[in-house]
Amino acid sequence: MPPGTPVAHASALLAMPASNRSELTAFWFAGQRESGADVQIAASQFDRVRQQWSAARFVVNRHTLAEQLGFGVRRLGNPVAWLDGQGRIHLFVVTTGLGGWAAARIVHLRQSQLNQDFAALSFEAERVLPLSWLWNKSFLVRTAPLALKDGGMVLPAHFEMGIKYPVALRFDAGGDFLGMMRISSRKHLLQPTLLMADESRWLALMRDQSLLGKVAVAQTLDGGQYWSDLPDLTLHNPDSSVAALALAPGIMFLAHNSLPKDRSVLDLSASADGRNWVLAQTLARGAAHDEYSYPALAWTGDSLWASYTDKRQAIAWQRFSFAAPIR
């Protein structure tokens, strides 16, 4: 944690190119409290040689961001990161002006310069993503983009004003926004995470705010052009974010809170098809009111990495190796 910041939440992991001195970059938001005026986007990098995380530092603050955008930014929230074909980091950050998270917008930032020096890492605002006629409000990000064969990506997001529904935002290889597609017709789902079974068949696993309390599912069979709802997974979802990652055909992982009512247990489950899941590892287990939540997953260095919010006080991480290589 950066010095003097007692609260942390919503980490994102970004695997770095093999030529980079860092194996992984982590982003999260931190400050005195969630939604506080002092909240900034923090970052740290895992050094390949030293096998250590760098001292955390802030890389985005609301005042500089407001100057770049030309209007006020009241608070900062979830960051999501993506690396384009040139090795430049793109950040998508939730921001608000008047109103709470339901009035949030997604701001797209690009790395200011291609420089491997973590101390020089900085970002410039591109724009607010043009997603809604209502001043582009009430769209938020949370989970990692899905990389595409053409070098572009699909960024999961959701709408949150009144009703809640998930969407998929498509970007080209340079990071330019191409369009949006709604994922589900249901009105109480948010924070989708995407799994690619093959180039055509993808799954979206989602947080459910209804009384059903399960991980919700939608599917596309044509590479994201059309989505349809599927029956929920049997896994519990206590109104909490999940994170999924497909490493290869038949090798999928899901980080999720597994109790029906609280976030005191965070599990890592495995699946061959994205529909049937078995426990692979318990990431964290605490007392009834402890919180281990908002996980992120990444694959780099022949390892599976997981990060998550640890009691809202810090970001925890774990790394897993495999007995057989994954290709």
TORPAMI-779579 format. One record per residue (C-alpha): residue number from 0; z, y, x; residue in three letters. Coordinates in nm, 2 decimals. Each point is the difference from the previous one (the first is absolute). Example, Ala and Ser with C-alpha at 12.3 -4.5 7.8 and 13.67 -1.06 7.14 Angstrom:
<num 0, pz 0.78, py -0.45, px 1.23, residuo ala>
<num 1, pz -0.07, py 0.34, px 0.14, residuo ser>
! end
This chain:
<num 0, pz 0.00, py 0.00, px 0.00, residuo met>
<num 1, pz -0.06, py 0.36, px 0.11, residuo pro>
<num 2, pz 0.34, py 0.16, px 0.09, residuo pro>
<num 3, pz 0.20, py 0.14, px -0.29, residuo gly>
<num 4, pz -0.20, py -0.18, px -0.28, residuo thr>
<num 5, pz 0.23, py -0.23, px -0.21, residuo pro>
<num 6, pz -0.25, py -0.11, px -0.26, residuo val>
<num 7, pz -0.33, py -0.20, px 0.05, residuo ala>
<num 8, pz -0.24, py -0.17, px -0.24, residuo his>
<num 9, pz -0.35, py -0.13, px -0.06, residuo ala>
<num 10, pz -0.13, py -0.12, px 0.34, residuo ser>
<num 11, pz -0.36, py -0.07, px 0.08, residuo ala>
<num 12, pz -0.13, py -0.21, px 0.29, residuo leu>
<num 13, pz -0.33, py 0.06, px 0.18, residuo leu>
<num 14, pz -0.14, py -0.25, px 0.25, residuo ala>
<num 15, pz -0.16, py 0.18, px 0.30, residuo met>
<num 16, pz -0.32, py -0.10, px 0.19, residuo pro>
<num 17, pz 0.04, py -0.24, px 0.29, residuo ala>
<num 18, pz -0.09, py 0.28, px 0.24, residuo ser>
<num 19, pz 0.29, py 0.22, px -0.11, residuo asn>
<num 20, pz 0.32, py -0.01, px 0.20, residuo arg>
<num 21, pz 0.19, py -0.04, px -0.33, residuo ser>
<num 22, pz -0.02, py -0.31, px -0.20, residuo glu>
<num 23, pz 0.12, py 0.15, px -0.33, residuo leu>
<num 24, pz 0.08, py 0.33, px -0.16, residuo thr>
<num 25, pz 0.26, py 0.04, px -0.27, residuo ala>
<num 26, pz 0.02, py 0.29, px -0.24, residuo phe>
<num 27, pz 0.27, py 0.08, px -0.26, residuo trp>
<num 28, pz 0.17, py 0.30, px -0.17, residuo phe>
<num 29, pz 0.35, py 0.11, px 0.11, residuo ala>
<num 30, pz 0.24, py 0.29, px -0.06, residuo gly>
<num 31, pz 0.34, py 0.08, px -0.15, residuo gln>
<num 32, pz -0.09, py -0.17, px -0.33, residuo arg>
<num 33, pz -0.31, py -0.12, px -0.19, residuo glu>
<num 34, pz -0.19, py 0.29, px -0.15, residuo ser>
<num 35, pz 0.20, py 0.24, px 0.22, residuo gly>
<num 36, pz -0.17, py 0.32, px 0.13, residuo ala>
<num 37, pz 0.05, py -0.11, px 0.36, residuo asp>
<num 38, pz -0.18, py -0.34, px -0.04, residuo val>
<num 39, pz -0.28, py -0.06, px 0.26, residuo gln>
<num 40, pz -0.23, py -0.28, px 0.10, residuo ile>
<num 41, pz 0.15, py -0.18, px 0.30, residuo ala>
<num 42, pz -0.18, py -0.24, px 0.24, residuo ala>
<num 43, pz 0.06, py -0.24, px 0.28, residuo ser>
<num 44, pz -0.22, py -0.22, px 0.21, residuo gln>
<num 45, pz 0.06, py -0.35, px 0.15, residuo phe>
<num 46, pz -0.10, py 0.00, px 0.37, residuo asp>
<num 47, pz -0.20, py -0.31, px 0.11, residuo arg>
<num 48, pz 0.14, py -0.01, px 0.35, residuo val>
<num 49, pz 0.36, py 0.11, px -0.05, residuo arg>
<num 50, pz 0.03, py -0.19, px -0.33, residuo gln>
<num 51, pz 0.20, py 0.28, px -0.14, residuo gln>
<num 52, pz -0.03, py 0.26, px -0.27, residuo trp>
<num 53, pz -0.04, py 0.36, px 0.10, residuo ser>
<num 54, pz 0.26, py 0.26, px -0.10, residuo ala>
<num 55, pz -0.08, py 0.09, px -0.36, residuo ala>
<num 56, pz -0.14, py 0.35, px -0.05, residuo arg>
<num 57, pz -0.13, py 0.20, px -0.30, residuo phe>
<num 58, pz -0.38, py 0.04, px -0.03, residuo val>
<num 59, pz -0.05, py 0.17, px -0.34, residuo val>
<num 60, pz 0.22, py 0.27, px -0.16, residuo asn>
<num 61, pz -0.06, py 0.18, px -0.33, residuo arg>
<num 62, pz -0.01, py 0.35, px 0.14, residuo his>
<num 63, pz -0.29, py -0.07, px 0.24, residuo thr>
<num 64, pz -0.17, py -0.21, px -0.27, residuo leu>
<num 65, pz 0.03, py 0.29, px -0.25, residuo ala>
<num 66, pz -0.16, py 0.24, px 0.25, residuo glu>
<num 67, pz -0.30, py -0.24, px 0.05, residuo gln>
<num 68, pz -0.05, py -0.06, px -0.37, residuo leu>
<num 69, pz 0.05, py 0.36, px -0.11, residuo gly>
<num 70, pz 0.27, py -0.07, px -0.26, residuo phe>
<num 71, pz 0.36, py -0.09, px -0.01, residuo gly>
<num 72, pz 0.14, py -0.35, px 0.05, residuo val>
<num 73, pz 0.34, py -0.07, px -0.14, residuo arg>
<num 74, pz 0.07, py -0.34, px 0.14, residuo arg>
<num 75, pz -0.15, py -0.29, px 0.19, residuo leu>
<num 76, pz 0.00, py -0.37, px -0.09, residuo gly>
<num 77, pz -0.17, py -0.34, px 0.08, residuo asn>
<num 78, pz -0.24, py 0.00, px 0.29, residuo pro>
<num 79, pz -0.28, py -0.26, px 0.04, residuo val>
<num 80, pz -0.21, py -0.03, px 0.32, residuo ala>
<num 81, pz -0.35, py -0.12, px 0.08, residuo trp>
<num 82, pz -0.21, py -0.02, px 0.32, residuo leu>
<num 83, pz -0.36, py 0.10, px -0.02, residuo asp>
<num 84, pz -0.29, py -0.14, px 0.21, residuo gly>
<num 85, pz 0.05, py 0.27, px 0.26, residuo gln>
<num 86, pz 0.36, py -0.09, px 0.05, residuo gly>
<num 87, pz 0.13, py 0.31, px -0.18, residuo arg>
<num 88, pz 0.31, py -0.04, px -0.22, residuo ile>
<num 89, pz -0.02, py 0.12, px -0.36, residuo his>
<num 90, pz 0.32, py 0.07, px -0.19, residuo leu>
<num 91, pz 0.02, py 0.01, px -0.38, residuo phe>
<num 92, pz 0.33, py 0.17, px -0.10, residuo val>
<num 93, pz 0.16, py 0.05, px -0.34, residuo val>
<num 94, pz 0.08, py 0.37, px -0.06, residuo thr>
<num 95, pz 0.14, py 0.20, px -0.29, residuo thr>
<num 96, pz 0.01, py 0.36, px -0.11, residuo gly>
<num 97, pz 0.17, py 0.07, px -0.33, residuo leu>
<num 98, pz 0.13, py -0.31, px -0.17, residuo gly>
<num 99, pz 0.12, py -0.34, px 0.13, residuo gly>
<num 100, pz -0.19, py -0.30, px 0.12, residuo trp>
<num 101, pz -0.19, py -0.02, px -0.32, residuo ala>
<num 102, pz -0.17, py 0.33, px 0.09, residuo ala>
<num 103, pz -0.08, py -0.11, px 0.36, residuo ala>
<num 104, pz -0.34, py 0.02, px 0.17, residuo arg>
<num 105, pz -0.15, py -0.20, px 0.29, residuo ile>
<num 106, pz -0.08, py 0.20, px 0.31, residuo val>
<num 107, pz -0.25, py -0.14, px 0.25, residuo his>
<num 108, pz 0.07, py 0.09, px 0.37, residuo leu>
<num 109, pz -0.19, py -0.09, px 0.31, residuo arg>
<num 110, pz 0.13, py -0.04, px 0.36, residuo gln>
<num 111, pz -0.06, py 0.33, px 0.18, residuo ser>
<num 112, pz -0.14, py -0.14, px 0.32, residuo gln>
<num 113, pz -0.07, py -0.35, px 0.15, residuo leu>
<num 114, pz 0.29, py -0.02, px 0.24, residuo asn>
<num 115, pz 0.21, py -0.31, px 0.09, residuo gln>
<num 116, pz 0.30, py 0.22, px 0.09, residuo asp>
<num 117, pz 0.25, py -0.05, px -0.29, residuo phe>
<num 118, pz 0.16, py 0.33, px 0.09, residuo ala>
<num 119, pz -0.33, py 0.17, px -0.09, residuo ala>
<num 120, pz -0.06, py -0.18, px -0.33, residuo leu>
<num 121, pz -0.06, py 0.26, px -0.27, residuo ser>
<num 122, pz -0.19, py 0.03, px -0.33, residuo phe>
<num 123, pz -0.21, py 0.25, px -0.19, residuo glu>
<num 124, pz -0.04, py 0.01, px -0.37, residuo ala>
<num 125, pz -0.34, py -0.09, px -0.14, residuo glu>
<num 126, pz 0.06, py 0.06, px -0.37, residuo arg>
<num 127, pz 0.18, py -0.12, px -0.31, residuo val>
<num 128, pz -0.19, py -0.30, px -0.12, residuo leu>
<num 129, pz -0.21, py 0.09, px -0.31, residuo pro>
<num 130, pz 0.14, py -0.25, px -0.25, residuo leu>
<num 131, pz 0.09, py 0.18, px -0.32, residuo ser>
<num 132, pz -0.12, py 0.29, px -0.22, residuo trp>
<num 133, pz 0.37, py 0.10, px -0.02, residuo leu>
<num 134, pz 0.00, py 0.17, px 0.34, residuo trp>
<num 135, pz -0.02, py -0.34, px 0.17, residuo asn>
<num 136, pz 0.36, py -0.07, px -0.10, residuo lys>
<num 137, pz 0.19, py -0.32, px -0.07, residuo ser>
<num 138, pz -0.16, py -0.23, px 0.25, residuo phe>
<num 139, pz 0.20, py -0.16, px 0.28, residuo leu>
<num 140, pz -0.05, py -0.25, px 0.29, residuo val>
<num 141, pz 0.24, py -0.26, px 0.13, residuo arg>
<num 142, pz -0.17, py -0.30, px 0.16, residuo thr>
<num 143, pz -0.25, py -0.07, px 0.27, residuo ala>
<num 144, pz -0.38, py 0.03, px -0.04, residuo pro>
<num 145, pz -0.22, py -0.30, px -0.02, residuo leu>
<num 146, pz -0.26, py 0.00, px 0.28, residuo ala>
<num 147, pz -0.36, py -0.07, px -0.09, residuo leu>
<num 148, pz -0.28, py -0.16, px 0.20, residuo lys>
<num 149, pz -0.21, py 0.33, px 0.00, residuo asp>
<num 150, pz 0.28, py 0.18, px 0.19, residuo gly>
<num 151, pz 0.13, py 0.17, px -0.31, residuo gly>
<num 152, pz 0.31, py -0.08, px -0.20, residuo met>
<num 153, pz 0.16, py -0.01, px -0.34, residuo val>
<num 154, pz 0.33, py 0.20, px -0.04, residuo leu>
<num 155, pz 0.23, py -0.13, px -0.27, residuo pro>
<num 156, pz 0.16, py 0.28, px -0.21, residuo ala>
<num 157, pz 0.15, py 0.05, px -0.35, residuo his>
<num 158, pz 0.02, py 0.26, px -0.28, residuo phe>
<num 159, pz 0.36, py 0.09, px -0.11, residuo glu>
<num 160, pz 0.01, py 0.27, px -0.27, residuo met>
<num 161, pz 0.13, py -0.15, px -0.32, residuo gly>
<num 162, pz -0.18, py -0.33, px 0.04, residuo ile>
<num 163, pz -0.04, py -0.18, px 0.33, residuo lys>
<num 164, pz -0.31, py -0.19, px 0.11, residuo tyr>
<num 165, pz -0.15, py -0.11, px 0.33, residuo pro>
<num 166, pz -0.33, py 0.12, px 0.15, residuo val>
<num 167, pz -0.22, py -0.08, px 0.31, residuo ala>
<num 168, pz -0.14, py 0.28, px 0.20, residuo leu>
<num 169, pz -0.30, py -0.07, px 0.22, residuo arg>
<num 170, pz -0.08, py 0.17, px 0.33, residuo phe>
<num 171, pz -0.29, py -0.04, px 0.24, residuo asp>
<num 172, pz 0.03, py -0.08, px 0.37, residuo ala>
<num 173, pz 0.05, py 0.37, px 0.09, residuo gly>
<num 174, pz 0.28, py 0.05, px -0.25, residuo gly>
<num 175, pz -0.19, py 0.18, px -0.27, residuo asp>
<num 176, pz 0.10, py -0.06, px -0.35, residuo phe>
<num 177, pz -0.26, py -0.18, px -0.22, residuo leu>
<num 178, pz 0.17, py -0.07, px -0.33, residuo gly>
<num 179, pz 0.27, py -0.16, px -0.21, residuo met>
<num 180, pz 0.03, py -0.31, px -0.22, residuo met>
<num 181, pz 0.29, py -0.08, px -0.23, residuo arg>
<num 182, pz 0.15, py -0.34, px 0.08, residuo ile>
<num 183, pz 0.20, py -0.09, px -0.32, residuo ser>
<num 184, pz -0.01, py 0.09, px -0.36, residuo ser>
<num 185, pz 0.38, py -0.04, px -0.02, residuo arg>
<num 186, pz 0.21, py 0.32, px -0.02, residuo lys>
<num 187, pz 0.32, py -0.09, px 0.20, residuo his>
<num 188, pz -0.14, py -0.12, px 0.33, residuo leu>
<num 189, pz 0.01, py 0.20, px 0.33, residuo leu>
<num 190, pz -0.02, py -0.03, px 0.38, residuo gln>
<num 191, pz -0.27, py -0.27, px 0.03, residuo pro>
<num 192, pz -0.05, py -0.20, px 0.32, residuo thr>
<num 193, pz -0.33, py -0.16, px 0.06, residuo leu>
<num 194, pz -0.09, py -0.35, px 0.13, residuo leu>
<num 195, pz -0.35, py -0.11, px 0.09, residuo met>
<num 196, pz -0.06, py -0.37, px -0.07, residuo ala>
<num 197, pz -0.37, py 0.05, px 0.10, residuo asp>
<num 198, pz -0.25, py 0.28, px 0.00, residuo glu>
<num 199, pz -0.04, py -0.01, px -0.38, residuo ser>
<num 200, pz 0.34, py -0.12, px -0.13, residuo arg>
<num 201, pz 0.29, py 0.23, px 0.05, residuo trp>
<num 202, pz 0.35, py 0.00, px -0.16, residuo leu>
<num 203, pz 0.23, py 0.29, px -0.08, residuo ala>
<num 204, pz 0.37, py -0.08, px -0.01, residuo leu>
<num 205, pz 0.21, py 0.27, px -0.17, residuo met>
<num 206, pz 0.34, py 0.14, px -0.07, residuo arg>
<num 207, pz 0.09, py -0.03, px -0.37, residuo asp>
<num 208, pz 0.22, py 0.26, px -0.17, residuo gln>
<num 209, pz 0.01, py -0.19, px -0.33, residuo ser>
<num 210, pz 0.27, py -0.24, px -0.11, residuo leu>
<num 211, pz -0.21, py -0.30, px 0.10, residuo leu>
<num 212, pz 0.13, py 0.03, px 0.35, residuo gly>
<num 213, pz -0.27, py -0.20, px 0.18, residuo lys>
<num 214, pz -0.27, py 0.08, px 0.27, residuo val>
<num 215, pz -0.31, py 0.10, px -0.19, residuo ala>
<num 216, pz -0.35, py -0.11, px 0.10, residuo val>
<num 217, pz -0.36, py 0.12, px -0.05, residuo ala>
<num 218, pz -0.32, py -0.14, px 0.14, residuo gln>
<num 219, pz -0.35, py 0.11, px 0.10, residuo thr>
<num 220, pz -0.28, py -0.25, px 0.05, residuo leu>
<num 221, pz -0.26, py 0.25, px 0.11, residuo asp>
<num 222, pz 0.16, py 0.19, px 0.29, residuo gly>
<num 223, pz 0.19, py 0.26, px -0.20, residuo gly>
<num 224, pz -0.27, py 0.10, px -0.25, residuo gln>
<num 225, pz 0.18, py -0.15, px -0.30, residuo tyr>
<num 226, pz 0.36, py -0.10, px -0.04, residuo trp>
<num 227, pz 0.18, py -0.22, px -0.26, residuo ser>
<num 228, pz 0.37, py -0.08, px -0.06, residuo asp>
<num 229, pz 0.13, py -0.35, px 0.08, residuo leu>
<num 230, pz 0.33, py -0.16, px -0.11, residuo pro>
<num 231, pz 0.31, py 0.12, px 0.20, residuo asp>
<num 232, pz 0.12, py -0.19, px 0.30, residuo leu>
<num 233, pz 0.32, py -0.20, px -0.05, residuo thr>
<num 234, pz 0.17, py 0.22, px 0.27, residuo leu>
<num 235, pz 0.26, py 0.24, px -0.13, residuo his>
<num 236, pz -0.06, py 0.38, px 0.05, residuo asn>
<num 237, pz 0.30, py 0.22, px -0.05, residuo pro>
<num 238, pz -0.22, py 0.31, px -0.05, residuo asp>
<num 239, pz -0.06, py 0.01, px 0.38, residuo ser>
<num 240, pz -0.30, py 0.03, px 0.23, residuo ser>
<num 241, pz -0.17, py -0.30, px 0.16, residuo val>
<num 242, pz -0.22, py -0.03, px 0.31, residuo ala>
<num 243, pz -0.27, py -0.27, px 0.05, residuo ala>
<num 244, pz -0.22, py -0.10, px 0.29, residuo leu>
<num 245, pz -0.28, py -0.26, px 0.03, residuo ala>
<num 246, pz -0.04, py -0.12, px 0.36, residuo leu>
<num 247, pz -0.28, py -0.25, px -0.06, residuo ala>
<num 248, pz -0.14, py -0.21, px -0.28, residuo pro>
<num 249, pz 0.29, py -0.19, px -0.15, residuo gly>
<num 250, pz 0.27, py 0.19, px 0.20, residuo ile>
<num 251, pz 0.17, py 0.27, px -0.20, residuo met>
<num 252, pz 0.34, py 0.16, px 0.02, residuo phe>
<num 253, pz 0.20, py 0.21, px -0.24, residuo leu>
<num 254, pz 0.32, py 0.20, px 0.07, residuo ala>
<num 255, pz 0.20, py 0.06, px -0.32, residuo his>
<num 256, pz 0.34, py 0.03, px -0.16, residuo asn>
<num 257, pz 0.07, py -0.33, px -0.15, residuo ser>
<num 258, pz 0.31, py 0.05, px -0.23, residuo leu>
<num 259, pz -0.06, py 0.10, px -0.36, residuo pro>
<num 260, pz 0.23, py 0.31, px -0.01, residuo lys>
<num 261, pz 0.04, py 0.16, px 0.35, residuo asp>
<num 262, pz -0.14, py 0.05, px 0.34, residuo arg>
<num 263, pz 0.27, py -0.17, px 0.21, residuo ser>
<num 264, pz -0.23, py -0.29, px 0.11, residuo val>
<num 265, pz -0.34, py 0.05, px 0.16, residuo leu>
<num 266, pz -0.21, py -0.31, px 0.05, residuo asp>
<num 267, pz -0.32, py -0.09, px 0.17, residuo leu>
<num 268, pz -0.21, py -0.26, px -0.19, residuo ser>
<num 269, pz -0.32, py -0.18, px 0.09, residuo ala>
<num 270, pz -0.30, py -0.11, px -0.21, residuo ser>
<num 271, pz -0.33, py -0.17, px 0.04, residuo ala>
<num 272, pz -0.16, py 0.16, px -0.31, residuo asp>
<num 273, pz 0.20, py 0.31, px -0.09, residuo gly>
<num 274, pz 0.13, py -0.16, px -0.32, residuo arg>
<num 275, pz 0.25, py -0.26, px 0.11, residuo asn>
<num 276, pz 0.26, py 0.12, px 0.25, residuo trp>
<num 277, pz 0.28, py -0.18, px 0.20, residuo val>
<num 278, pz 0.28, py 0.15, px 0.20, residuo leu>
<num 279, pz -0.09, py 0.03, px 0.37, residuo ala>
<num 280, pz 0.29, py 0.21, px 0.12, residuo gln>
<num 281, pz 0.28, py 0.22, px -0.13, residuo thr>
<num 282, pz -0.04, py 0.34, px 0.17, residuo leu>
<num 283, pz 0.33, py 0.15, px -0.12, residuo ala>
<num 284, pz 0.30, py -0.09, px -0.22, residuo arg>
<num 285, pz 0.29, py 0.23, px -0.08, residuo gly>
<num 286, pz 0.27, py 0.07, px -0.26, residuo ala>
<num 287, pz -0.08, py 0.08, px -0.36, residuo ala>
<num 288, pz -0.05, py 0.37, px 0.05, residuo his>
<num 289, pz -0.18, py -0.01, px 0.34, residuo asp>
<num 290, pz -0.37, py 0.08, px 0.00, residuo glu>
<num 291, pz -0.27, py -0.15, px 0.22, residuo tyr>
<num 292, pz -0.33, py 0.12, px -0.15, residuo ser>
<num 293, pz -0.34, py 0.15, px 0.02, residuo tyr>
<num 294, pz -0.14, py -0.25, px 0.26, residuo pro>
<num 295, pz -0.31, py 0.03, px 0.21, residuo ala>
<num 296, pz -0.20, py -0.28, px 0.18, residuo leu>
<num 297, pz -0.24, py 0.01, px 0.29, residuo ala>
<num 298, pz -0.17, py -0.25, px 0.24, residuo trp>
<num 299, pz -0.04, py 0.08, px 0.36, residuo thr>
<num 300, pz 0.06, py -0.16, px 0.34, residuo gly>
<num 301, pz -0.02, py -0.35, px -0.16, residuo asp>
<num 302, pz 0.31, py 0.09, px -0.20, residuo ser>
<num 303, pz 0.09, py 0.09, px -0.36, residuo leu>
<num 304, pz 0.21, py 0.31, px -0.01, residuo trp>
<num 305, pz 0.21, py 0.12, px -0.29, residuo ala>
<num 306, pz 0.19, py 0.32, px -0.05, residuo ser>
<num 307, pz 0.22, py 0.12, px -0.29, residuo tyr>
<num 308, pz 0.26, py 0.25, px -0.12, residuo thr>
<num 309, pz 0.34, py -0.10, px 0.12, residuo asp>
<num 310, pz 0.27, py 0.13, px -0.25, residuo lys>
<num 311, pz -0.20, py 0.33, px -0.01, residuo arg>
<num 312, pz 0.15, py 0.08, px 0.34, residuo gln>
<num 313, pz -0.27, py -0.12, px 0.24, residuo ala>
<num 314, pz -0.31, py -0.21, px 0.04, residuo ile>
<num 315, pz 0.04, py -0.36, px 0.10, residuo ala>
<num 316, pz -0.26, py -0.22, px 0.16, residuo trp>
<num 317, pz -0.07, py -0.37, px 0.08, residuo gln>
<num 318, pz -0.27, py -0.18, px 0.18, residuo arg>
<num 319, pz -0.11, py -0.36, px -0.06, residuo phe>
<num 320, pz -0.22, py -0.24, px 0.22, residuo ser>
<num 321, pz -0.17, py -0.31, px -0.12, residuo phe>
<num 322, pz -0.01, py -0.35, px 0.15, residuo ala>
<num 323, pz -0.38, py -0.02, px -0.04, residuo ala>
<num 324, pz -0.24, py 0.29, px 0.05, residuo pro>
<num 325, pz -0.15, py 0.17, px -0.30, residuo ile>
<num 326, pz -0.37, py 0.07, px 0.02, residuo arg>
! end
